[in-house]
Amino acid sequence: MSIAFLIGILCADWWSLSVAVWLICLAGFACLTVLEWRWLARFTWYKKLRRDFSLPFFLLLTLFAAGGWRYAGRTDIQWGTSDLPFYHQQGPLEIQGVICEYPQLNESSTRLVVCADALKPRSTQRFAVEGRVLVHLRASDWVYGQQVRLYGELLEPPANEEFSYKAYLAQRSIYTLMEFPAISLMDSGQGNWFFNLVYSLRRTAYQRINHFLPQPQAGLLNGILLGIETDISLGLEKAFQDTGTAHIVAISGFNMTLLASLFLKNFRRWLPLLWAGFLAVLTISFYTILVGAAPAVVRAALMSGISMTGGLIGRRQVGHFTLAITAAVMCAFNPLLLWNAGFQLSAAATFGLVIYGERMQAGFIRLASRRLAQAWVERLSGPVGEYFLFTLAAQVTTLPVLLVHFKRLSLSTLISNPLILPPQPLVMQLGGLAVLFGLFFPWLGQVFAYLAWIPLAYTTSLVNKLAEIPHGVVLLGDLDWSFALFYYALLFFFTLPGKNQVGWSALRKPMLSLFGLLTVAVVVWNAVLLRPDGKLHIWLPDADNAAVIFIRTPSGKHILINAGENTNQTSAFIGGQMPLLRRQLDLILVTQTANADLQALPQIMERYYPKAFYWAAPQPDSQHVDAISALLYQNKITSQYLISGERIDCGDGTVLEIISARDKEVVLLLTYKDFRLLLSAGEDKFSIPEQTARGAVVVLSTADNVSAWQQTQPLLLISGERVSGMPVAGWLSLPDVKNLQLNSDGYQLWVLQK
């Protein structure tokens, strides 16, 4: 029933039907359910069918339609004049409201969620509105419950092919942005009294931890205990990601299960079982609100609560049933959670533990019993299962979700998790005691904080060391959900038991061998077909941005000149021209620095970390440049700013030279033996020596000066736009071709086009 409801949500996203259509289907299927129950139950054939399938068929369709109706009701929204999104992009407006979530304070900025209650345009009186707005401010100190007045423009959150910030915020019922508005305080203490109490406690605990411990240990404990990860440095955050241990920082099922068992165990010392369970569930609920109630935390809290309450009434927990019910209940409140990465990872990890955790531990016990005494097997089965096998089970099922979302695979995770997980219960217990006692007796809290510092320092030091292992991370190209479905199909086919064990085994073994041979063949042929062939290969893949050029030198070095704004398109093309076993660019060169031209670069750099990075144009003040600079610093990538006349020797006689660099207009010359390619961002031909263009391949981003450039007698003229009127001889326009490729041995030129 839960799965039918969830499938209805997915289908509603695919089919885009209106709320009315889903409501009619829901009512119709509900009537048919009653009819099936009252009428069909009289027939013998139906009774026989119900013995094999106990649920009424139309009941499942009713729940399916309920899921579609719930999703459509959340997404098919018509904004009216009393809704805040109605006033997007209408110039500066004044709104007032209350800070209704815990503020997120970063190093250089603060993010507030304000529940607006009034709006005042320039020429009218203030009137009531409803809506939640995400406000970006410079670093400042704000607290939950403060009533504020904001003056600025209401914006719709952006969405592109790589990431939809609009869809991400919609999961939190936020549809409006304000970037750095003027803000003033009107009043305090306007929030809900309960949340005022909870968030004040969270703020005090955060301050105590920062007072008790140095960084980065304080930032790590804040993330583990309070869900506040903003104090973790970019370098340490990347180290956790590279070692596959980021789940330690995020509050998830691991933390919640540990807390639930601790609370239940301690309460049972003084209270009857029923009261102990009730207080444990109540405490878990309070803690969930305290740390921000992220989807993964809510999922873990619900499963822990169901598990504890089931045990109190003598019911055995069946993990995959509990997981399905928990997911359905959460999505009934917020159907957009199905697209939340944290929710997906949490559900996938739990599913892996349920399906494979005990099976792996039982397999270990069988193998160990053959070589070790029974006493040693019993001692080892617990730690090995908890710190290695259970983690491995979760990683098996979360792997495709991680690869689809983050495009990277950590190879060191099998080493890092068994080394880092054992002290984490100690971190939570000592850190929790430090906070708890620190609220009332600061000196006693400081003592426990000193004790907690030891496992925290061990964790941060070990993570940093393991992250330095060479080639510990494999960067992947673009992967979509079809890959995840294929992965799960293979995983379940080869691992889940079937009804006919003999038939399954006979079929699985040859298929597994065939799949392995096919994988080896694909990898080998991929390396063979994309091996260096002694020629220079140049691709111009993007008709919308003629400055995007991808180069493979005769010895196999890979160079990217500009990246444009289409992240997936550019990275997918790069991935198609590089061997599977090599996912790193040798050089990135930027000759255009408009905001749109830099949009794809941060993601491209994360997927294909370059060995060197060069700016050939002035760096603008933008968030994309900030992201690029952070990646260069984190990954210790060589970077340099080039000026006119500077050259880059790429080896094999391949040279990149900056002919002209002024403002946003950069002219780049690529030479290899007698072959020359001139890349111009709209530069007038008279500012470039005529002999430089004569006999060269000239690439222009526009078609404004095609006729003038033709007079310099280039070998080939390529324009990013169509030329009006009659075509010019020796000219190609990128809108008329697709993935233009130039190959040269230094003396001859081959032009391939689609």
C-alpha positions in Angstrom: 0.0 0.0 0.0 2.8 2.4 0.8 4.6 1.5 -2.4 1.5 2.1 -4.4 1.2 5.6 -2.9 4.9 6.4 -3.6 4.5 5.2 -7.2 1.5 7.5 -7.6 3.7 10.5 -6.6 6.4 9.5 -9.2 3.8 9.0 -12.0 2.2 12.4 -11.2 5.6 14.0 -11.8 6.0 12.2 -15.2 2.4 12.7 -16.4 1.7 16.3 -15.3 -2.0 15.8 -14.8 -4.2 18.4 -13.0 -5.4 18.1 -9.5 -9.0 17.6 -10.7 -8.0 14.6 -12.9 -6.3 12.9 -10.0 -9.2 13.7 -7.7 -11.7 12.1 -10.1 -9.5 9.0 -10.4 -9.2 8.8 -6.6 -13.0 9.0 -6.2 -13.6 6.5 -8.9 -11.1 3.9 -7.6 -12.5 4.3 -4.1 -16.0 3.5 -5.3 -14.6 0.5 -7.3 -12.8 -0.7 -4.1 -16.2 -0.8 -2.2 -17.8 -2.5 -5.2 -15.0 -5.1 -5.3 -15.3 -5.7 -1.6 -19.1 -6.0 -1.6 -19.8 -7.6 -4.9 -16.8 -9.5 -6.3 -16.3 -11.3 -3.0 -19.3 -13.5 -3.8 -17.6 -15.2 -6.8 -15.4 -18.3 -6.3 -12.8 -17.2 -8.9 -12.3 -14.0 -7.0 -12.0 -15.8 -3.6 -9.3 -18.0 -5.2 -7.5 -14.9 -6.5 -7.6 -13.3 -3.1 -5.9 -16.3 -1.5 -2.9 -15.5 -3.7 -3.1 -11.7 -3.4 -4.7 -10.6 -0.2 -5.2 -6.9 -1.0 -8.1 -5.6 -3.1 -6.7 -4.5 -6.5 -8.7 -1.2 -6.6 -7.5 -0.4 -3.1 -4.0 -0.2 -4.5 -5.2 1.9 -7.4 -7.0 4.2 -4.8 -3.7 4.7 -3.0 -1.9 5.2 -6.3 -4.3 8.0 -7.2 -4.0 9.5 -3.7 -0.2 9.8 -4.2 -0.8 11.5 -7.6 -3.4 13.8 -6.1 -1.1 14.8 -3.2 1.8 15.6 -5.5 -0.4 17.6 -8.0 -1.9 19.5 -5.1 1.6 20.5 -4.0 3.0 21.5 -7.4 0.0 22.7 -9.4 -0.3 26.0 -7.6 -1.9 29.2 -9.0 -0.6 32.3 -7.2 -3.0 35.0 -6.3 -2.5 38.6 -5.2 -2.3 37.5 -1.6 0.7 35.2 -2.4 4.3 36.4 -2.2 5.4 34.7 -5.5 2.8 36.8 -7.4 5.2 39.8 -7.0 8.4 38.3 -8.4 10.5 40.6 -10.6 8.4 43.7 -9.9 11.2 45.9 -8.6 12.0 46.8 -5.0 9.3 46.1 -2.5 8.9 46.3 1.2 7.8 43.2 3.1 7.6 42.5 6.8 7.5 39.1 8.5 9.0 36.9 11.2 12.2 34.8 11.0 10.5 31.3 11.2 13.5 28.9 10.9 16.8 28.7 12.7 19.2 31.1 10.9 22.2 29.6 9.0 25.3 31.5 9.6 28.3 30.9 7.3 31.7 32.5 7.2 30.7 35.4 4.9 26.9 35.3 4.7 23.7 34.5 6.6 20.6 32.9 5.3 17.2 33.6 6.9 13.8 32.1 6.2 11.2 34.8 6.7 7.5 34.1 6.9 6.0 37.2 5.3 2.7 38.7 6.6 2.6 42.1 4.9 3.8 43.7 1.7 4.0 47.4 0.6 4.6 48.3 -3.0 5.9 51.8 -3.8 2.6 53.6 -4.5 0.1 51.6 -2.4 -0.7 50.9 1.2 0.6 47.9 3.1 -1.6 44.8 2.7 -1.5 41.2 4.0 0.3 38.5 2.0 1.4 34.9 2.7 4.6 33.1 1.8 8.1 32.1 2.9 11.1 33.9 1.5 14.8 32.9 1.7 16.9 35.9 2.4 20.7 36.1 1.7 22.5 38.7 3.9 26.1 39.5 4.8 27.3 37.8 7.9 25.2 39.2 10.8 23.5 38.0 14.0 19.8 37.2 13.8 17.7 34.8 15.8 14.5 32.9 15.4 11.3 34.8 16.2 12.5 38.3 15.3 10.1 40.4 13.3 12.0 42.2 10.5 11.3 44.6 7.7 13.0 43.9 4.3 13.4 46.2 1.3 14.5 44.6 -2.0 13.3 42.7 -5.1 11.5 39.4 -4.8 13.1 36.8 -7.1 12.2 33.4 -8.4 14.9 30.8 -7.4 17.0 29.8 -10.4 16.9 26.4 -12.1 19.2 25.0 -14.8 20.0 21.6 -16.3 22.6 20.9 -13.6 20.7 21.8 -10.4 17.2 23.3 -9.8 17.5 25.5 -6.7 13.8 26.3 -7.3 12.8 22.6 -6.9 15.2 22.2 -3.9 13.6 25.2 -2.1 10.1 24.0 -3.0 10.7 21.0 -0.9 10.7 23.4 2.1 7.7 25.4 0.8 10.0 28.3 -0.2 9.3 29.9 -3.6 10.9 33.3 -3.3 14.4 34.7 -2.9 15.8 38.1 -1.7 19.4 38.8 -2.4 21.1 41.2 0.1 18.1 43.4 0.9 18.0 46.3 3.3 16.9 44.8 6.7 15.7 46.3 10.0 14.5 44.9 13.3 10.9 45.6 14.3 10.4 43.3 17.3 11.6 40.2 19.0 10.0 37.0 20.5 7.3 36.8 17.8 7.8 33.1 17.0 6.1 30.0 18.5 7.0 29.7 22.2 8.0 26.1 21.8 10.3 26.7 18.9 11.7 29.8 20.7 12.6 27.5 23.6 14.1 24.8 21.3 16.1 27.2 19.1 17.4 29.1 22.1 18.6 25.8 23.5 20.2 25.0 20.2 21.9 28.4 20.0 23.2 28.1 23.6 24.5 24.6 23.0 26.3 25.8 19.9 27.9 28.6 21.8 29.0 26.2 24.6 30.6 23.8 22.1 32.5 26.6 20.5 33.7 27.8 23.9 34.7 24.4 25.1 36.6 23.1 22.0 38.9 24.5 19.4 38.3 24.2 15.6 38.0 22.0 13.7 36.8 19.7 16.5 34.1 22.2 17.6 32.7 22.4 14.1 32.7 18.6 13.8 30.9 18.2 17.1 28.3 20.9 16.1 27.6 18.9 13.0 27.3 15.5 14.7 25.2 16.7 17.7 23.3 19.7 16.5 23.2 19.4 12.7 25.1 22.7 12.3 27.7 22.0 9.7 28.6 25.6 8.7 31.8 25.7 10.9 33.4 22.8 9.1 36.1 24.1 6.8 35.9 23.4 3.0 39.1 21.3 3.2 37.8 19.1 6.0 34.4 18.8 4.3 36.0 17.7 1.1 38.2 15.2 3.1 35.0 13.6 4.5 33.5 13.4 1.0 36.7 11.9 -0.5 36.9 9.2 2.1 33.2 8.3 2.0 32.6 9.3 5.6 30.4 12.3 5.2 27.6 10.4 6.8 29.3 10.7 10.1 28.9 14.5 10.1 25.2 14.4 9.0 22.7 13.3 11.6 21.2 10.1 10.2 20.0 6.7 11.2 23.4 5.9 12.8 23.1 8.7 15.3 19.3 8.3 15.9 19.5 4.5 16.5 22.3 5.1 18.9 20.4 7.8 20.8 17.2 5.8 20.8 18.9 2.8 22.4 20.7 5.0 24.9 17.5 6.8 26.0 15.5 3.5 26.2 18.2 1.8 28.2 18.7 4.6 30.7 14.9 5.3 31.2 14.3 1.6 31.9 16.6 1.8 34.9 14.0 3.9 36.8 10.7 3.5 34.9 8.4 0.7 33.7 8.9 -0.4 30.1 5.9 1.4 28.8 6.8 4.7 30.3 10.4 4.3 29.3 9.4 3.7 25.7 7.1 6.7 25.8 9.8 9.1 27.2 12.3 7.7 24.7 10.0 8.4 21.7 9.3 11.9 23.2 13.0 12.6 23.6 13.8 11.5 20.1 11.0 13.8 18.8 12.4 16.7 20.7 15.9 16.1 19.5 14.6 15.8 15.9 13.2 19.3 16.1 16.3 20.6 17.9 18.6 19.6 15.1 16.4 21.1 12.3 14.2 18.1 11.3 16.0 17.4 8.0 14.3 14.6 5.9 17.0 12.1 6.8 16.6 12.9 10.5 12.8 12.7 10.4 13.1 9.3 8.6 15.5 8.0 11.2 13.4 9.3 14.0 10.2 7.8 12.6 11.8 4.4 12.1 13.3 4.5 15.6 10.0 5.4 17.1 8.1 2.6 15.2 10.8 0.1 16.2 10.6 1.0 19.9 6.8 1.1 20.0 6.5 -2.2 18.1 8.8 -3.8 20.6 6.8 -2.5 23.5 3.6 -4.2 22.3 5.5 -7.4 21.4 5.6 -7.0 17.7 8.7 -8.0 15.7 10.0 -5.2 13.4 10.2 -6.1 9.7 12.7 -3.5 8.3 11.5 -3.1 4.7 7.9 -2.8 5.9 8.8 -0.1 8.4 10.9 1.7 5.8 8.1 1.7 3.2 5.5 3.0 5.8 7.9 5.7 7.0 8.6 6.9 3.5 4.9 7.0 2.6 4.0 8.9 5.8 6.7 11.5 5.2 5.7 11.9 1.5 2.1 12.3 2.5 3.1 15.5 4.3 5.6 16.5 1.7 5.6 14.6 -1.6 8.6 16.5 -3.0 10.8 14.6 -0.5 11.2 11.8 -3.1 13.6 14.2 -5.0 15.6 15.2 -1.9 19.1 13.7 -2.0 19.3 13.3 1.8 16.0 11.5 1.9 17.1 9.2 -1.0 20.5 8.4 0.6 18.9 7.7 4.0 16.3 5.4 2.6 18.8 3.6 0.4 21.2 3.1 3.3 18.4 1.7 5.5 17.2 -0.6 2.8 20.8 -2.0 2.4 21.0 -2.6 6.2 17.6 -4.4 6.2 18.2 -6.6 3.2 22.0 -7.3 3.4 23.2 -6.5 6.9 22.2 -9.6 8.7 22.9 -11.8 5.7 26.5 -10.5 5.5 27.0 -11.0 9.3 25.6 -14.6 9.0 28.0 -15.2 6.1 30.9 -13.9 8.2 30.0 -16.2 11.1 29.9 -19.2 8.8 33.3 -18.4 7.2 34.9 -17.6 10.6 33.5 -20.7 12.2 35.6 -22.8 9.8 38.9 -21.4 11.0 38.3 -19.9 14.5 37.1 -21.1 17.8 33.4 -20.4 18.6 34.4 -18.0 21.4 36.4 -15.9 19.0 33.7 -15.9 16.4 31.2 -14.6 18.9 33.6 -11.8 20.0 34.4 -10.8 16.5 30.9 -11.0 14.9 29.6 -7.9 16.7 32.4 -5.4 15.9 33.0 -6.7 12.4 29.3 -6.6 11.6 28.7 -3.1 13.1 31.8 -1.3 11.9 32.4 -3.0 8.6 29.7 -5.3 7.2 26.7 -3.1 8.1 28.5 -0.1 6.6 29.3 -2.1 3.5 25.7 -3.2 3.2 24.6 0.5 3.3 27.3 1.5 0.8 26.2 -1.2 -1.7 22.7 0.3 -1.9 23.6 4.0 -1.7 26.3 3.8 -4.3 24.1 4.6 -7.4 22.4 7.5 -5.6 25.8 8.9 -4.7 27.2 8.5 -8.2 24.1 10.1 -9.8 24.1 13.1 -7.4 27.8 13.7 -6.8 29.6 12.1 -9.9 32.4 10.7 -7.8 33.4 7.4 -6.3 35.6 7.1 -3.1 37.9 4.1 -3.2 39.2 4.6 0.3 35.8 4.2 2.0 36.4 0.5 2.7 39.4 1.5 4.8 38.2 4.7 6.3 34.8 3.6 7.7 36.1 0.7 9.8 38.8 3.0 11.2 36.6 6.0 11.9 33.3 4.5 13.0 34.4 2.8 16.3 35.0 6.1 18.3 31.8 7.8 17.0 29.5 6.5 19.8 32.1 7.9 22.3 32.0 11.2 20.5 28.2 11.4 20.8 28.1 10.3 24.4 30.9 12.5 25.7 29.9 15.4 23.5 26.3 15.1 24.6 27.3 15.1 28.2 29.6 18.1 27.7 26.6 20.1 26.2 24.1 18.8 28.8 26.3 19.6 31.9 27.7 22.7 30.2 24.2 24.3 30.2 24.1 24.2 34.0 27.7 23.7 35.2 30.1 25.1 32.6 33.2 23.8 34.4 31.8 20.2 34.4 30.9 20.6 30.7 34.5 21.7 30.0 35.8 18.5 31.6 33.6 16.3 29.4 34.6 18.4 26.3 38.3 17.7 27.0 37.4 14.0 27.0 35.4 14.3 23.8 38.3 16.2 22.1 40.4 13.0 21.9 38.0 11.0 19.6 37.2 14.2 17.7 40.9 14.9 17.0 41.4 11.3 16.1 38.5 11.5 13.5 39.7 14.8 11.9 43.3 13.8 11.7 42.6 10.4 10.3 40.1 11.7 7.7 42.7 14.3 6.5 45.4 11.6 6.3 43.2 9.2 4.4 42.1 11.9 2.0 45.7 12.4 1.0 45.9 8.9 -0.4 46.7 9.2 -4.2 43.9 8.4 -6.6 41.5 7.8 -3.7 38.7 9.4 -5.6 37.5 8.4 -9.1 35.7 11.3 -10.9 32.9 10.1 -13.1 31.0 11.7 -16.0 27.3 12.3 -16.2 25.1 9.6 -14.9 21.3 9.6 -14.8 18.7 7.5 -13.0 18.7 4.9 -15.8 22.1 3.9 -14.5 20.7 3.6 -11.0 17.8 1.4 -12.1 20.2 -0.8 -14.1 22.5 -1.1 -11.1 19.6 -2.1 -8.8 18.3 -4.6 -11.3 21.6 -6.3 -11.5 22.2 -6.2 -7.7 18.8 -7.7 -6.9 19.0 -10.3 -9.6 22.4 -11.6 -8.4 21.8 -11.3 -4.6 18.1 -11.8 -3.7 17.0 -15.4 -3.3 14.5 -16.7 -5.8 11.8 -19.3 -5.6 13.7 -21.8 -7.7 17.2 -21.8 -6.2 18.7 -24.3 -8.6 17.3 -22.5 -11.7 18.5 -19.1 -10.3 22.0 -20.3 -9.6 22.3 -22.0 -13.0 21.3 -18.7 -14.7 23.2 -16.3 -12.5 26.7 -17.8 -12.9 26.9 -17.6 -16.7 25.3 -14.2 -16.7 27.7 -12.9 -14.1 30.7 -14.2 -16.1 29.2 -12.7 -19.3 28.7 -9.4 -17.7 32.3 -9.4 -16.3 33.7 -10.2 -19.7 31.6 -7.6 -21.4 32.7 -4.9 -18.9 36.4 -5.8 -19.5 35.8 -5.7 -23.3 34.1 -2.2 -23.1 36.9 -0.8 -20.9 39.7 -2.2 -23.1 38.1 -1.1 -26.4 37.4 2.4 -24.9 41.0 2.8 -24.0 42.1 1.5 -27.5 39.8 3.7 -29.5 40.6 6.9 -27.5 44.4 6.3 -27.3 46.8 9.0 -28.6 47.4 8.6 -32.3 50.1 11.2 -32.9 47.6 13.8 -34.3 46.1 17.0 -32.8 42.4 16.7 -32.3 40.2 19.8 -31.8 36.5 19.8 -31.1 34.0 22.7 -31.1 31.0 21.0 -29.6 28.7 23.9 -28.6 27.0 25.9 -31.3 25.7 28.3 -28.6 29.2 29.2 -27.4 31.9 29.1 -30.1 34.6 29.7 -27.5 34.2 26.2 -26.0 37.0 24.1 -27.4 38.3 20.7 -26.3 41.7 19.6 -27.4 43.6 16.3 -27.3 47.3 16.7 -28.1 49.3 14.1 -30.1 50.6 12.6 -26.8 47.1 12.4 -25.2 46.9 15.5 -23.0 43.4 16.9 -22.6 42.8 20.7 -22.7 39.6 22.6 -22.2 39.3 26.2 -23.4 36.2 27.7 -21.7 33.2 25.8 -20.5 30.1 27.8 -21.4 26.9 27.6 -19.4 25.5 24.1 -20.3 27.2 22.0 -17.6 25.8 18.6 -18.6 26.2 19.1 -22.3 29.9 20.2 -21.9 30.8 17.5 -19.4 29.1 14.8 -21.3 31.0 15.7 -24.4 34.3 15.7 -22.5 33.5 12.3 -21.0 32.9 10.9 -24.4 36.4 11.9 -25.7 38.4 10.7 -22.6 39.1 7.1 -21.6 37.1 5.6 -18.8 40.2 5.0 -16.7 41.3 8.6 -17.0 39.1 11.4 -15.7 41.4 14.4 -15.3 42.0 17.4 -17.5 45.6 18.5 -18.0 44.7 22.1 -18.5 41.7 24.5 -18.4 42.2 27.9 -20.0 39.6 30.7 -19.6 39.4 33.4 -22.3 35.8 34.6 -21.7 34.6 35.7 -18.2 31.1 36.8 -18.7 28.9 35.4 -15.9 27.2 32.9 -18.3 30.5 31.8 -19.7 31.7 30.7 -16.2 28.5 29.0 -15.1 29.5 25.5 -15.9 33.2 25.7 -14.8 32.8 24.8 -11.1 30.9 21.6 -11.9 33.3 20.7 -14.7 36.2 21.2 -12.3 34.7 18.9 -9.7 34.2 16.1 -12.3 37.5 16.5 -14.1 39.9 18.0 -11.7 42.5 19.9 -13.8 46.2 19.8 -13.2 46.6 23.4 -14.2 44.3 26.4 -14.6 44.9 29.6 -16.5 43.0 32.9 -16.7 43.5 34.8 -19.9 40.9 37.5 -19.1 40.2 39.6 -16.0 38.3 37.8 -13.3 34.9 39.4 -12.6 33.4 39.7 -9.1 30.9 36.8 -9.2 29.9 33.7 -7.2 31.2 31.5 -10.1 34.7 33.0 -9.7 34.5 32.5 -5.9 33.5 28.8 -6.4 36.4 28.3 -8.9 38.9 29.9 -6.5 37.7 27.7 -3.7 38.2 24.6 -5.8 41.7 25.7 -6.9 42.7 26.2 -3.3 41.2 23.0 -1.9 42.7 20.8 -4.6 46.1 22.7 -4.8 45.7 23.2 -8.5 48.3 25.3 -10.2 46.7 28.6 -11.4 48.1 31.6 -13.2 46.9 34.8 -14.9 48.2 35.3 -18.4 48.9 38.5 -20.3 49.5 39.4 -23.9 52.5 37.6 -25.4 52.6 34.8 -22.9 52.8 31.2 -24.1 51.9 27.8 -22.7 53.9 24.8 -23.9 51.7 21.8 -24.0 54.3 19.4 -25.2 54.6 17.7 -28.6 55.2 21.1 -30.2 51.7 22.2 -29.2 51.8 25.8 -28.0 49.0 28.1 -26.8 49.8 31.9 -27.1 47.9 34.9 -26.0 48.0 37.3 -29.0 45.8 39.9 -27.4 44.1 40.3 -24.0 42.2 43.4 -23.2 39.0 43.8 -21.2 36.8 40.8 -22.2 38.3 40.4 -25.7 41.0 37.7 -25.8 42.7 36.3 -29.0 44.3 33.0 -28.6 46.6 31.2 -31.1 47.1 27.5 -31.0 50.1 26.2 -33.1 51.3 22.6 -33.9 54.0 22.4 -36.5 52.5 24.2 -39.5 48.9 24.1 -38.2 47.5 27.2 -36.6 44.1 28.0 -35.0 43.1 31.5 -34.0 40.3 31.9 -31.5 38.8 35.4 -31.3 36.1 36.6 -28.9 34.9 39.3 -31.3 38.3 41.1 -31.8 38.6 43.3 -34.9 41.0 41.8 -37.4 43.0 45.0 -37.8 44.3 44.7 -34.2 46.0 41.4 -35.1 48.9 41.0 -37.5 47.6 39.8 -40.9 50.3 37.1 -41.2 48.9 35.6 -38.0 45.5 34.9 -39.6 46.7 34.0 -43.1 46.6 30.3 -43.6 45.1 29.7 -40.2 41.8 28.3 -39.0 40.0 31.3 -37.5 37.2 30.7 -35.0 34.9 33.7 -34.3 32.2 33.9 -31.7 30.0 36.2 -33.8 29.4 36.8 -37.6 30.0 40.5 -37.5 33.4 40.6 -39.1 33.3 37.5 -41.3 33.8 39.4 -44.5 36.7 41.4 -43.1 38.4 38.3 -41.7 37.9 36.6 -45.1 40.3 39.2 -46.6 43.2 37.9 -44.5 42.9 34.6 -46.5 42.5 32.1 -43.6 42.5 28.4 -44.4 39.1 28.0 -42.8 36.7 30.5 -41.2 34.4 29.2 -38.5 31.6 31.4 -37.0 29.4 30.9 -34.0 26.6 32.6 -35.9 25.1 32.3 -39.3 26.2 34.9 -41.9 23.3 36.8 -43.4 23.0 36.7 -47.2 25.2 34.4 -49.4 27.6 32.1 -47.6 31.3 33.1 -47.7 33.7 30.7 -49.4 35.8 28.7 -47.0 33.4 29.4 -44.1 31.4 27.2 -41.7 28.8 28.2 -39.1 28.5 26.1 -35.9 24.7 26.4 -35.9 24.7 24.4 -39.2 26.9 21.6 -38.0 27.2 19.6 -34.8 30.3 18.6 -32.9 32.7 20.0 -35.4 36.1 18.2 -35.2 39.4 19.3 -36.7 42.3 16.8 -36.9 45.8 17.7 -38.0 49.2 16.0 -38.2 50.8 19.5 -38.3 50.8 19.6 -42.2 47.3 18.4 -43.2 43.9 19.2 -41.9 40.8 16.9 -41.7 37.4 18.5 -41.0 34.7 16.2 -39.7 31.2 17.5 -39.1 27.7 16.1 -38.3 
